[in-house]
Amino acid sequence: MQKKLAIITSHPIQYNAPLFKEIAQRNNILVKVFYTWGQSKEKIFDPGFGKEREWDLPLLEGYDFEFVNNISKSPGSHYFKGIDNPELIRMIVEYDPKAILVFGWSFKSHLKVIKHFKGKVKLLFRGDSNLLDERKGLSIRKVIRKILLKWVYSLVDTALYVGSANRNYYLKYGLKNEQLIYAPHAIDNCRFANASQNTIRQQFGIPDDDIVFLFAGKFEKKKNPILLLEAFIRANINNAHLLLVGNGELEKLLKSRVQSLDSEIIRHIHFMDFQNQSKMPEIYNACDVFVLPSQGPGETWGLSVNEAMACSRAVLVSDKCGCYLDLVQDGVNGFVFNSNDIKGLVEKMKGIILKNLEEMGMASQQIIQSWSYTNVCLAIEKECNNVYLNFGTAS
């Protein structure tokens, strides 16, 4: 009998759909995805970008899935009661898997699934939380949170950790080494490596020999694009440009700050609206250095860094991004800087342009190769194989 895995996740996203498709295509395990938000609209409003968006890549092709009815009065993935699926457990039982992979526990239905199936099937968990935002000292809130998290993770059999910071988080909250399986945070490396011809520099009149620093993402406080803008202004590098791609709550502030500058500096700062996924490889290829200046809280990883590295780009990443411990090798493919340290960021920006950026970009692409969907599939398949060896092939 073919090994069955049920995957519980909130809604289709561009980072998970290719993983689900690859698991299905490998045909080593039978997989079915249960989408719990019930969000199947072609367009959704993204508060981070401040606009409706529709991914232009297919997110529901190549694997079995089902949208589960969500009875929440205010459906969404932004709070615990936003996902409430009374029929979910019945649907999983009917599918009859011996392993369930749950993405995130902080939704009513997801936690209910974990509690219900504890001891009945193998419970795998995937999240990307870390300890980078934790402050020193004790408080009642921190004590309660620690008790809650230790209880939640006591229900989990195995956690698929995405990187070093995530692994440290699981260890702190009660999981043992033998319960942790490495399953790297990944993107579609091949799609980003094989970008189409670039016209972005031509669009903004940027000479081929000039250096472009890029920020691409939501213009929000967590991502801290203001820091990058101010650092670029202060660095005053003659042949450098700053490209800011995205939308969000800080957009007016960013553009207003630029309009207050000298016309010569304004000529070197460029804005683009949010670009859909098919366009992003071209965006990354327009730059020499990708910068993620996040201050948090909640920058659990920073998959845009994976994307830039797959496009063979050097990176500057703050120490509040969960990926920095694993993906950035100082002086090899980029540099790490202290969050909110504008002086430090200026120094890194001035220092990196003295390096061979092409060599750094090639190092990025080499590093990111092992951060692949295939390695995530291998980790999941190994766990499922162990489950069925214990249960036997008959069910």
SVG drawing of the C-alpha trace seen along z (x, -y; Angstrom):
<svg xmlns="http://www.w3.org/2000/svg" viewBox="-19 -69 57 75">
<polyline fill="none" stroke="black" stroke-width="0.4" points="0.0,0.0 1.4,-3.4 2.5,-5.6 0.1,-8.5 1.0,-11.9 -1.6,-14.6 -0.4,-18.2 -2.2,-20.8 -1.5,-24.4 -3.5,-27.6 -3.5,-28.7 -1.6,-28.3 1.7,-30.3 4.4,-30.5 7.0,-29.0 5.1,-25.8 3.2,-24.9 6.4,-23.8 7.4,-21.6 4.0,-19.9 4.2,-19.3 7.7,-17.8 6.7,-15.5 3.8,-14.3 5.9,-13.9 8.6,-11.9 5.8,-9.3 7.5,-7.9 4.7,-8.9 1.0,-9.8 0.3,-13.3 -2.8,-15.4 -2.9,-19.0 -5.7,-20.4 -6.0,-24.2 -7.7,-25.4 -8.2,-29.1 -10.7,-28.3 -9.2,-31.1 -9.6,-30.1 -10.3,-33.5 -8.2,-34.5 -7.3,-37.7 -6.7,-38.4 -5.9,-41.7 -2.4,-41.7 -2.2,-44.2 1.6,-44.2 1.6,-45.5 -1.6,-47.5 -3.2,-46.2 -4.9,-43.2 -2.5,-40.6 -2.8,-37.6 0.2,-35.3 1.0,-34.7 2.4,-31.3 0.2,-28.1 -0.1,-27.2 -2.7,-24.4 -1.2,-22.2 0.5,-18.8 -0.7,-17.6 -3.9,-16.6 -5.5,-19.2 -8.8,-20.2 -10.1,-23.5 -11.7,-22.9 -14.7,-24.9 -13.7,-27.7 -16.5,-28.9 -14.5,-31.7 -16.4,-35.0 -13.3,-36.7 -11.3,-34.2 -7.5,-34.7 -4.1,-33.6 -3.4,-36.6 -5.0,-35.3 -5.8,-32.0 -9.6,-32.0 -9.2,-33.0 -9.0,-29.3 -11.8,-27.1 -12.6,-23.9 -15.1,-21.6 -14.9,-19.0 -11.1,-18.9 -10.5,-15.9 -13.2,-13.8 -11.6,-14.6 -8.1,-13.5 -9.5,-10.3 -11.2,-9.5 -7.9,-10.0 -6.3,-7.6 -2.7,-8.8 -0.1,-7.3 1.7,-10.7 0.5,-14.3 2.6,-17.3 1.2,-20.5 2.5,-24.0 2.1,-26.2 0.2,-25.5 -1.2,-28.9 -4.6,-28.4 -7.6,-26.9 -7.9,-24.0 -4.2,-23.3 -3.8,-22.9 -6.9,-20.8 -5.4,-18.4 -2.2,-18.1 -4.0,-17.4 -6.5,-14.9 -3.9,-12.8 -1.2,-12.7 -0.3,-9.1 -2.5,-7.9 -0.3,-8.9 3.2,-10.3 2.9,-14.1 5.4,-16.2 5.6,-19.9 7.1,-22.7 7.6,-26.3 10.4,-28.8 10.3,-30.6 13.6,-31.6 14.9,-33.3 16.4,-36.4 13.8,-38.8 13.9,-37.5 14.9,-40.1 16.9,-39.2 15.2,-39.1 12.2,-37.5 8.5,-38.5 5.2,-36.9 4.4,-37.0 7.7,-35.2 7.1,-32.5 3.5,-31.8 4.8,-31.7 7.5,-29.3 5.0,-27.0 2.6,-27.2 5.3,-26.4 6.7,-23.5 3.2,-22.0 2.6,-22.5 5.9,-20.9 5.4,-18.0 2.6,-17.0 4.9,-16.9 6.8,-13.8 9.3,-15.4 10.0,-19.0 11.4,-19.7 13.8,-22.6 14.6,-25.1 17.9,-26.4 20.2,-26.9 18.2,-29.6 15.0,-27.6 16.8,-24.5 17.9,-26.5 14.3,-27.6 13.0,-24.0 15.7,-22.9 14.8,-25.7 11.2,-24.7 11.6,-21.1 12.3,-19.1 15.2,-16.8 18.0,-16.4 16.6,-13.1 13.2,-14.8 14.7,-17.3 15.1,-16.7 16.9,-19.2 14.6,-20.3 16.0,-23.5 14.0,-26.6 13.9,-26.5 12.7,-28.3 12.7,-27.2 16.4,-27.7 16.3,-26.8 13.5,-29.3 15.5,-32.1 18.8,-31.0 17.3,-30.9 16.1,-34.5 14.9,-36.1 16.8,-38.9 17.0,-42.0 15.6,-45.4 15.3,-46.9 18.5,-48.9 17.6,-50.3 14.2,-51.3 15.8,-53.5 18.8,-54.6 21.3,-52.8 24.7,-52.2 25.8,-48.6 29.0,-49.4 27.2,-51.2 26.4,-49.3 22.8,-48.7 21.7,-47.9 18.3,-46.3 15.5,-46.0 12.5,-44.0 9.6,-43.3 7.0,-45.0 7.6,-48.6 6.9,-47.9 8.6,-48.6 9.7,-45.0 11.6,-45.1 13.1,-48.5 13.7,-49.9 14.1,-53.3 17.4,-52.2 18.7,-51.2 17.6,-54.5 19.3,-56.6 22.4,-54.4 22.5,-54.8 22.2,-58.6 25.0,-58.7 27.3,-56.4 27.2,-58.8 28.8,-56.3 29.3,-58.0 28.5,-55.2 25.8,-53.4 22.0,-53.3 19.3,-52.1 16.3,-50.2 13.4,-49.9 10.7,-47.4 7.4,-47.0 4.5,-48.8 3.3,-49.1 2.7,-51.4 6.1,-53.2 5.8,-54.0 4.7,-57.6 7.4,-58.2 10.1,-56.7 9.1,-58.7 8.7,-61.9 12.3,-61.5 13.7,-61.1 11.8,-64.1 13.5,-66.2 17.0,-65.3 19.3,-67.0 18.4,-66.3 21.7,-64.5 21.0,-62.0 17.3,-61.6 18.7,-60.5 20.3,-57.5 17.2,-56.3 14.5,-54.3 11.1,-52.9 9.0,-50.1 5.6,-48.9 5.1,-45.3 6.2,-42.9 4.7,-39.4 6.6,-36.2 7.4,-35.7 9.1,-39.1 11.2,-38.7 14.2,-36.8 14.6,-39.8 14.5,-42.2 17.2,-40.4 19.4,-40.2 19.2,-44.0 21.2,-44.4 24.7,-43.7 23.9,-43.5 20.7,-42.5 20.0,-44.1 17.6,-42.8 17.8,-45.4 15.1,-43.9 14.7,-44.9 11.9,-42.5 10.1,-41.4 9.1,-38.4 11.6,-38.2 11.8,-34.5 13.9,-33.8 13.9,-36.1 13.3,-33.9 14.2,-36.9 17.8,-36.2 17.5,-32.7 16.0,-34.2 18.8,-36.7 21.5,-34.1 19.9,-31.7 20.3,-34.7 24.0,-34.8 23.9,-38.0 26.0,-39.2 23.9,-39.9 23.9,-42.3 21.7,-40.9 20.9,-42.1 21.3,-39.9 17.5,-39.9 16.9,-37.7 16.7,-34.1 18.7,-33.1 21.9,-35.0 23.5,-32.2 23.3,-29.7 23.3,-31.6 25.7,-34.5 29.4,-33.8 31.2,-37.1 33.5,-38.2 32.6,-35.2 29.1,-35.9 28.2,-39.0 28.2,-40.5 26.0,-40.5 25.4,-43.8 23.8,-44.7 20.1,-45.6 19.4,-49.3 23.1,-50.1 23.2,-52.7 26.9,-53.3 27.6,-49.6 25.4,-49.3 27.2,-52.2 30.6,-50.6 29.4,-47.3 28.0,-49.0 31.2,-50.9 33.2,-47.7 31.3,-45.3 31.7,-47.4 35.5,-46.9 35.1,-43.2 34.7,-41.1 30.9,-41.1 30.7,-38.6 32.7,-36.1 30.6,-36.8 27.5,-36.2 28.8,-32.9 29.6,-31.9 26.0,-32.7 24.6,-30.4 27.0,-27.6 25.9,-28.0 22.2,-28.0 22.2,-24.8 21.8,-22.5 18.8,-24.7 16.5,-22.9 13.0,-21.4 14.6,-18.0 16.4,-18.0 13.1,-18.8 11.4,-16.0 14.1,-13.6 13.7,-14.5 9.9,-14.1 10.2,-10.8 12.6,-9.4 10.3,-10.2 7.3,-8.6 9.3,-5.5 10.2,-5.1 6.5,-5.5 5.4,-2.8 8.2,-0.5 6.9,-0.7 3.2,-0.3 3.9,2.3 2.7,2.1 -0.8,3.1 -3.2,0.6"/>
</svg>
